[in-house]
Amino acid sequence: MENELAALEDKLAQLIKVSGKLRTENNQLRQELAHALSNNRQYSDKLVTAKVRLEKLLLTLPEDQT
């Protein structure tokens, strides 16, 4: 009985340790995701701006006269 309780206690300690590591890793991944989403929004905005500028430039080019 004592051995079983000690084994359960060890398993519980391991579970708590793994749970803490997973919680830390999860928080890190959430931060990385937030940063990646922020970068994605910035790049998307830059892409839209570049598209608008290119469209304006294309309008200023003379048409082909072939």
C-alpha positions as a printed Julia matrix, in Angstrom:
66×3 Matrix{Float64}:
  0.0    0.0     0.0
  2.8    2.41    0.89
  4.58   1.6    -2.36
  1.41   2.26   -4.34
  0.89   5.61   -2.63
  4.52   6.55   -3.25
  4.18   5.59   -6.92
  1.0    7.65   -7.26
  2.7   10.56   -5.54
  5.6   10.34   -7.99
  3.25  10.18  -10.96
  1.32  13.17   -9.65
  4.54  15.15   -9.21
  5.54  14.29  -12.78
  2.12  15.32  -14.04
  2.35  18.66  -12.25
  5.82  19.23  -13.67
  4.74  18.38  -17.24
  1.61  20.52  -16.85
  3.73  23.49  -15.83
  6.06  23.03  -18.78
  3.11  22.77  -21.17
  1.53  25.9   -19.7
  4.79  27.81  -20.2
  5.15  26.49  -23.75
  1.53  27.37  -24.51
  2.03  30.94  -23.31
  5.16  31.25  -25.45
  3.3   29.93  -28.49
  0.46  32.39  -27.89
  2.95  35.26  -27.85
  4.62  34.01  -31.02
  1.23  33.68  -32.72
  0.22  37.21  -31.7
  3.52  38.54  -33.07
  3.12  36.6   -36.33
 -0.46  37.86  -36.76
  0.69  41.42  -36.16
  3.45  41.04  -38.75
  0.97  39.52  -41.17
 -1.35  42.53  -40.81
  1.54  44.91  -41.39
  2.69  43.05  -44.5
 -0.85  42.89  -45.79
 -1.23  46.65  -45.35
  2.06  47.22  -47.17
  0.92  44.95  -49.97
 -2.32  46.89  -50.4
 -0.38  50.16  -50.45
  2.03  48.81  -53.06
 -0.88  47.56  -55.18
 -2.55  50.96  -55.14
  0.71  52.69  -56.08
  1.31  50.25  -58.94
 -2.21  50.72  -60.24
 -1.72  54.5   -60.23
  1.59  54.11  -62.07
 -0.02  51.87  -64.67
 -2.63  54.53  -65.34
  0.11  57.04  -66.16
  1.77  54.82  -68.77
  0.83  55.44  -72.38
 -1.17  52.71  -74.03
  0.44  50.46  -76.67
  0.1   51.84  -80.14
  0.84  48.7   -82.1
